[in-house]
Amino acid sequence: MRHILMLFSVVLYVCIDACKVPNKPVDGDLKSAFNFQPGTYWIYKEAVSGATDSFYVSGSAITSGYGKHHSYTYDIIEEYIISERIDTPVLVKNGSWYLTMQLNEFNFHINMEFAANAVNTDAYMNNYDFLSYPFSKYVDGTDSIDAAGTYQLNGNTFGNVWVAHFSEQPGNPSFTNDYFYLNKDVYMVRMVLNDSVQNIHKDYQLLRWHIQK
């Protein structure tokens, strides 16, 4: 009986071990480029209003998800970014960003609930399609990404910049026309936000930054 129990335990262990699904980490190059830690900040001049805004990483976490048909799991890196206007006597919160990375893709979500010029100040939220890394040129019906090469802005020169363009969502037009100038060294060189319904028109241009990875 003892031998039968031992045999059953071995078979059960082998079965459990064999049934484990593989886990896929975040792509190493993607993680190296955009895995920002608390202490990271970016200072932007918002060209439309003339305001100076700070974006800073307030926290990060690692979670997991399931791949196709639950045949594998994958790591998800989540980063939380807060936006504040800093050229006023009292700091004024503008909104927040939520950045995620999984496999070789990353995505960002904007929540500008405190945007002063929005028609409905608690409704401006936009979630952008996942971008594959390393970037490659593509165009489809609602978004595109294209190489801009070397890009100069506010006395700074950035190499290997890519421009991602996002417009209306199929079947649910949001009247957005947003551009993001991306660089693996500093993340977001410039971001142009346009929403004709929410009356949001912003042009954030990077002035200085501190990166902590």
Disulfide bonds with the S-S distance in Angstrom:
none
